Amino acid sequence: MQLRSVLLLLASLALTQSAVANETPKARLVCQCFFDSYSLYISDADGKNEHPLLPGTGSNFNASFSADGHWILFTSDRSGTAHIYRVHPDGTGLEQLTRGRAFDDQGALSADGRTLAFASTRRGGTANIWLLDLATGHTINLTKSRAGNFRPSWSADGQWIAFSSDRDTPLVRYKRPPGVQAWEQMQLTAVYIVRRDGTELRRLTPLDQIAGTAKWSPDGRQLVYYQVSDIEERHEGRGAGHGRIMVVDLQTGATRTASSGGAVFEESPQYLSATEIGYLAFVRESGVETSQLAYSSGRIGAPRSMRSPSWSPDGSSVVYHRLDELPLPWTRIVRPQDPRYELIAGPIFDSPVAFSATRDRFFYASDPAKNGTSVRIRVTNFAGTATRLALVFDTGAPNRPISALALSPDERELAVAIGRSGDRPPLPGEIDLLAVDGSHRRIVAGGPHPNGFPSFSPDGTGIVFRVLEPGDGLRILSLRDGKVRAVTTGWDNFPTWSPRGDLIAFTRFESNAFEIYTIRPDGSDLRQLTHSRGTDAHPVWSPDGQWIAFVSARRGLKDESIFSSSPQPYGEVFVMRADGSDVRQVTDNRFEERILAWLPATPRGHARKVTPHPNRASAR
């Protein structure tokens, strides 16, 4: 990470001295956000003559052609929230079609050009298929489900819509060796059709597989879609034979394979004529995986990094998105659903970070070089006036990184957790305690246990941390006498000590769900604060100890999971009171997030400096 990039981050976080009188302050949350930015490109059907579709800020993705070829619909977060836009194929006539604070994505226009179908979280929080009358602005919820509904596609006569959904599929967790609980939830989706008035809903594919991105044949008698038979293989990576293009006959229910084979994974199919289907194929040569446009006739396009292609009605051109190659903002303010909060995110927070008790400075660690053991830990303040290298930390072995940092209340010592928290099966992980200049280093929690996620007590006399296999639970280390005592014996993780010192918040797995709990440091008064089907985790206390921010998957996914680069593409930020009441949803986007710190509030109306766009690669 270059010093210039760090200083740009610090400048973006610095507060101005003037405030608007009598304004309610915003709560500021620092989050680790697994963010990908995309740009749209258009090319010939063979992948040649590629060029950007349009310039503009924000991430642009999930494009589709209108039936007459005059428009390209796409999703963009250029306004701060994901909404549907349309533009002509030559990049002119840009127009925003949806508005509001909800997440809107995956737009498809009816053949007559009058009605937009799209996935949206409006009025309920979960992704449903909505219809928007472009003339009147009237919207209706077509699917009305508490589960996820994705990727709508119109029949040529405009009477039916095909979509994918996880509404009937079970909650499945990734399988691991016996006795090891999986963290990630996996998504199973099936293909459905429904009339545009919401009647005659019908499921077309089995519930024990992944199927999605269905498109209609020109005569409306068939649907083409992708299918994955081995979800474990899909979770680990695309395996040969586990992702194929299929066609189903709507009258007989008969299915057939439509792809030519030879790819390790296939997705995003579309009828180009009554006899030819285009799709995206992932091929692997010499261990390197690339994508290319492919066709059921056997022809292929040039290798090209892309996702979610959509062909023009005549099949001559294709629009798609890919990871942005332009410089990205080093930090950004994530627009929250709840305007009472402000989220600060950036690549610097992808590394372990430890904030001071007053949140006026923080330490951050960089990953060691490949096969290296030395990690640089820097310290800085938010004003950007005191950035320096604090110490170089030796992890002791290659591929054994720092997984967490914690700073003592007096800011004199660092607790450093070593070892990947996601290793399966769990590997030994130690917690070291050392002065902030790197001296007086000693192991305070070691041995065969995977120890991690330390948190200091407000008075600095103890550290709470988690232990996984064997001997699950939370432990408290007394810094006065070095003794360790058990606080819990459940499958517990991510402990964090309240600023008041009276409670410890943590995540517990029980009854096939991860929920937020609190407990007193002496092991009494265990309370479950959340009760949701999705994962609730990563609690963080407000500076006054009255609120807890956390991440939850209770709203489900917002798209078919194959279109995400994250292993667990879910997790919105929520806030609740310390007793679990007054739950508020803060974010509504397509990213996975984790709250790292709750900063002192800043009044509304403060000016905020916009950062330049340093190159992402050099910044890292």
BELWOMO-V857480 format. One record per residue. N is the residue number from 1. D_LAST is the distance of its C-alpha to the last C-alpha in Angstrom with 1 decimal. Layout:
BEGIN
n: <N,N>
d_last: <D_LAST,D_LAST>
END
This chain:
BEGIN
n: <1,2,3,4,5,6,7,8,9,10,11,12,13,14,15,16,17,18,19,20,21,22,23,24,25,26,27,28,29,30,31,32,33,34,35,36,37,38,39,40,41,42,43,44,45,46,47,48,49,50,51,52,53,54,55,56,57,58,59,60,61,62,63,64,65,66,67,68,69,70,71,72,73,74,75,76,77,78,79,80,81,82,83,84,85,86,87,88,89,90,91,92,93,94,95,96,97,98,99,100,101,102,103,104,105,106,107,108,109,110,111,112,113,114,115,116,117,118,119,120,121,122,123,124,125,126,127,128,129,130,131,132,133,134,135,136,137,138,139,140,141,142,143,144,145,146,147,148,149,150,151,152,153,154,155,156,157,158,159,160,161,162,163,164,165,166,167,168,169,170,171,172,173,174,175,176,177,178,179,180,181,182,183,184,185,186,187,188,189,190,191,192,193,194,195,196,197,198,199,200,201,202,203,204,205,206,207,208,209,210,211,212,213,214,215,216,217,218,219,220,221,222,223,224,225,226,227,228,229,230,231,232,233,234,235,236,237,238,239,240,241,242,243,244,245,246,247,248,249,250,251,252,253,254,255,256,257,258,259,260,261,262,263,264,265,266,267,268,269,270,271,272,273,274,275,276,277,278,279,280,281,282,283,284,285,286,287,288,289,290,291,292,293,294,295,296,297,298,299,300,301,302,303,304,305,306,307,308,309,310,311,312,313,314,315,316,317,318,319,320,321,322,323,324,325,326,327,328,329,330,331,332,333,334,335,336,337,338,339,340,341,342,343,344,345,346,347,348,349,350,351,352,353,354,355,356,357,358,359,360,361,362,363,364,365,366,367,368,369,370,371,372,373,374,375,376,377,378,379,380,381,382,383,384,385,386,387,388,389,390,391,392,393,394,395,396,397,398,399,400,401,402,403,404,405,406,407,408,409,410,411,412,413,414,415,416,417,418,419,420,421,422,423,424,425,426,427,428,429,430,431,432,433,434,435,436,437,438,439,440,441,442,443,444,445,446,447,448,449,450,451,452,453,454,455,456,457,458,459,460,461,462,463,464,465,466,467,468,469,470,471,472,473,474,475,476,477,478,479,480,481,482,483,484,485,486,487,488,489,490,491,492,493,494,495,496,497,498,499,500,501,502,503,504,505,506,507,508,509,510,511,512,513,514,515,516,517,518,519,520,521,522,523,524,525,526,527,528,529,530,531,532,533,534,535,536,537,538,539,540,541,542,543,544,545,546,547,548,549,550,551,552,553,554,555,556,557,558,559,560,561,562,563,564,565,566,567,568,569,570,571,572,573,574,575,576,577,578,579,580,581,582,583,584,585,586,587,588,589,590,591,592,593,594,595,596,597,598,599,600,601,602,603,604,605,606,607,608,609,610,611,612,613,614,615,616,617,618,619,620>
d_last: <4.6,7.4,10.5,11.3,8.6,9.7,13.2,12.9,12.2,15.2,17.3,17.0,18.2,20.9,24.4,27.2,30.5,32.8,33.6,36.0,39.0,40.1,37.0,35.8,32.4,29.5,27.9,24.1,22.0,18.3,17.1,14.5,14.9,14.3,14.2,14.6,15.6,18.3,20.5,24.2,25.7,29.4,31.0,34.3,35.3,34.4,30.9,31.8,31.7,28.4,27.4,25.5,28.0,27.2,24.8,23.7,21.2,20.0,19.7,22.8,24.0,27.1,29.4,33.1,36.1,39.2,42.4,43.7,40.5,40.6,37.5,34.0,33.0,29.4,27.3,25.0,23.4,23.8,26.2,24.0,25.8,26.1,29.4,31.3,31.8,33.8,33.8,36.1,34.8,34.8,32.3,35.1,36.6,33.6,34.9,33.7,35.8,34.8,34.1,33.8,31.3,31.4,29.0,30.6,29.5,31.0,33.7,36.8,39.7,43.3,45.4,47.4,44.3,45.5,43.5,39.8,38.8,35.4,33.7,33.4,33.1,35.6,38.5,37.6,33.9,33.9,33.4,36.8,38.1,39.4,41.6,41.6,44.6,43.2,46.5,47.2,43.8,45.3,43.1,44.1,42.4,43.4,42.3,42.7,40.9,39.0,36.9,34.4,35.7,33.7,33.8,37.3,39.3,42.6,45.7,47.4,50.2,47.9,49.7,47.2,43.5,41.7,38.6,36.8,36.9,36.3,39.4,41.6,39.2,38.8,35.8,34.4,32.0,30.3,32.6,31.8,34.2,37.2,36.7,32.9,32.2,29.7,27.2,26.4,29.0,29.6,31.1,34.4,35.6,38.9,40.2,42.7,44.9,46.6,48.9,47.6,49.9,48.2,51.1,51.5,48.1,47.9,45.5,45.4,43.2,43.2,41.4,40.2,37.8,34.9,36.3,35.0,34.5,38.2,39.8,43.5,45.7,47.6,50.8,49.2,50.6,47.4,43.8,41.0,38.0,35.5,36.4,34.6,37.0,34.9,32.5,31.3,30.4,28.7,26.6,25.6,25.0,27.3,30.4,33.1,35.9,34.2,33.5,36.2,37.7,40.9,43.8,46.2,49.6,50.3,54.0,54.2,50.8,50.6,47.1,46.1,43.1,42.2,39.4,40.2,38.3,36.1,32.8,30.8,30.3,31.8,31.2,32.0,35.6,37.9,41.4,41.8,45.6,48.2,47.4,43.8,40.5,37.0,34.0,30.5,30.5,27.7,28.8,27.6,28.4,27.7,25.4,23.2,23.6,23.9,25.7,28.7,31.5,34.6,38.2,41.1,43.2,41.0,39.3,35.5,32.9,30.3,27.2,24.7,21.6,23.1,24.3,27.4,29.5,32.7,35.5,37.9,41.5,42.7,39.9,39.1,35.6,32.7,29.9,26.7,23.1,19.9,16.2,15.5,14.5,14.7,12.1,11.6,12.2,9.5,12.2,15.5,18.8,19.9,23.6,25.6,28.9,30.5,30.4,31.1,27.4,24.1,20.8,17.5,14.4,10.7,7.3,7.7,10.8,9.7,10.0,13.6,14.9,18.4,20.2,23.4,26.7,27.0,23.4,23.2,20.3,17.8,16.1,12.7,11.7,8.8,9.7,12.1,12.0,14.0,17.4,16.6,17.8,16.3,13.9,13.1,14.3,14.1,16.6,16.9,19.3,19.1,20.8,18.1,20.8,20.2,16.6,17.0,16.2,18.6,18.8,17.6,18.6,20.0,20.1,23.0,22.2,19.6,18.1,19.1,16.1,16.5,17.3,18.3,19.0,22.0,23.3,27.1,29.0,30.0,26.3,27.5,26.2,23.3,23.9,21.3,21.6,20.8,20.8,19.6,21.5,21.9,23.5,26.8,29.2,27.8,27.1,28.0,25.5,26.3,25.7,25.7,26.8,26.1,26.4,23.4,23.7,23.5,27.3,29.8,27.7,29.7,29.5,31.0,30.6,30.7,32.9,32.7,31.5,28.0,27.5,24.7,23.6,25.5,26.7,28.9,32.2,32.7,35.1,32.8,35.5,33.9,30.8,30.9,28.9,29.4,30.9,31.0,33.5,35.9,37.1,35.0,34.7,33.5,34.4,34.8,34.5,36.8,35.4,39.0,40.5,37.6,39.3,37.6,39.3,38.8,38.4,38.1,38.7,37.2,34.1,32.1,28.4,25.9,28.5,28.1,30.7,32.3,32.3,36.1,36.1,38.6,36.4,33.6,31.9,30.6,30.3,33.2,34.0,37.6,39.7,36.9,34.8,32.0,33.2,32.6,35.1,36.0,38.1,39.6,38.4,41.9,41.4,43.8,43.6,41.2,40.5,38.7,37.1,35.9,37.9,36.1,35.9,32.1,29.7,29.4,26.9,24.4,26.8,25.9,28.6,29.2,29.8,33.6,33.6,35.4,32.8,30.4,27.3,26.5,25.2,27.8,28.4,32.0,31.6,30.7,28.5,28.4,28.3,29.1,26.4,26.0,24.3,21.3,18.3,18.4,20.9,22.5,22.3,24.1,24.0,25.0,25.0,28.5,30.2,33.6,35.9,36.0,39.1,37.5,39.2,38.2,35.3,33.1,30.6,27.7,25.5,26.5,23.9,22.7,19.7,19.5,18.9,19.2,20.4,18.9,21.1,24.1,24.1,27.3,28.6,28.3,31.4,31.4,31.5,28.9,27.2,23.4,21.4,19.4,16.0,15.4,13.0,10.2,8.8,6.3,5.4,5.4,3.8,0.0>
END
